[in-house]
Amino acid sequence: MIVKTKWNGKRAFTAVGDSGYEIKMDATEAYFGEGKGVTPTEMLLASLAGCIGIDVTMILRHKLDGIESLEIETDGTRKEDLPKGFTAITVTFYINGNIDSKNIWRAINLGKQKYCAVSDSLKADITFRLILNGQEFTNPY
């Protein structure tokens, strides 16, 4: 896999991977950017959510008809000192629909332990939460 990233001046970059889609990145004004794209750390959290989300929906593919909505929130805690990498990330699944929480937890666990290359690549402590139909369910496994 190759991603080519081109500098667009100041702190702005455009990345293009094998898929051909462009990703615009920029630093915030605090880091002398213009905020004209996502920050790399936002991309990292989004990549984690996308990766585990794809895995969960693939594992649950025969049960997706029961899901009305699915949103994933990633909340990262960063070090105080440079480099300000993530030390902990909480990934919360908000799901509404007619599906058993145990099926969702099974899919989350399989995704994290076996399939999600992004979570496997991170040093941060990653924890998962499940809010199903407005109620929090703990991991039964």
N, C-alpha and C positions, 0 to 999 in steps of 0.2 A: 504494500500500500504506500502510495506517495501522495503527499499534499504539498503543493507549491504555494508559497506565500510571498506576495509582492508588496514592497513598501510603496505607499502612496503619499509620502511626505509627512512631516511632523511625527505623530505616533500612530498613524493610520496604516492598516495593512488589509489586503484582500487575499484570502486563501481559497484555493480550488483543489479539490481532491479528485480521485478517480471517477466520482459520480458526475463531475462537471458543474456542480452547483457552487456558486460563490458565497463566501462568508465574509462580511465586512466587519473588521475589528478596529477599535480605537481605544485610546486611554481616556479616562475622565479628565476634566479640567484640572483636578488636583495633581495629576501626573502629566500635565502640560499637553493633553490631548484636546480634541474638540468634541468628544462624545458622539461621533458620527457612526458608531457601530457598537457591537457588543464588546465587552471587555473579555480578555482571554479567560479570566476566572469565572465569569458568567457562562462562557462557553463550556468550561469544564463541568460546572454543575448541570448545565443543560445536556451535555453529552452523557453524564451519568443517568439522568432521568430518561433520556431517549433510549439508552442502551437497556436499562432494566425494564422500561416500558415495553419495548419491542419483545424482549424475552418473555415477560409476563403475558402479553397478548398472544404470543405464539403458543405458549404452554396452555393457555386457556382458550385456544381457538375454537374448541367445540362448545364452549360455554359463553361465548361473547354475546349471543343473543340476549342473555339475561342482564347484560350491563347496559345501563342507560347513559352513564357518564363516567369518565375516568380522568382524573387530573393528578399530576405528580408535582409535589413541591419539594425542592431541595434547599436545605438551610445549612450553610457552611459556616464553621467557626475557624478563624484564621489566627496564626501566630501573631504576637505583637511585634516581634523583631523580623528583620529581613533575613531571608526571603519569607514573605508572609504567606506561606503555604497553608493549606487546610489541615487542621488537626482532627476535626470531627465534622461529619456530615450526617444530617438526619434527612432521610427520604420518606416523605409521607404520601401515601396513596389515598386519595379521596375518591371513593367509588360509590355510585348509586345504582341500585338495581336488584334483581332477584338472583343472587348468587351466594353460595355458602362461603363464609369467611375462611374456612379451612382450605378450600380450593384455592383461594387467593393467596393465603400464606404459603401453601405448598409451591405455588408458582413463583412467589417472591424468593423463597429459599432456594429453589432450583436455579433461578436466574442468577442470584448472587454467588452461589457455590459452584455452579457448573458452566454458565453461559456468558455472563456479562463481562466482557473484556475490559470495559472502562473501570468498573469497581475493582477488578483484579489488578489493575495498573496503579491504583492509588494507595498511598501510605496512610491516609486518614482513616480514623475509626468510623465506619459507616454503620448506622443503625436504621432500621425500617419501622415505620408505623403504618397502621391500617385504620382508616376511618370509613366504615361501610354504613351507608344510609344514616350518616350523622352520628354513629356510635363507634367508639374506639374498641378494637378487638386486639388482644395480645396474641403473640405468636404461640400456638399450641404445640409446636414441634421443638 
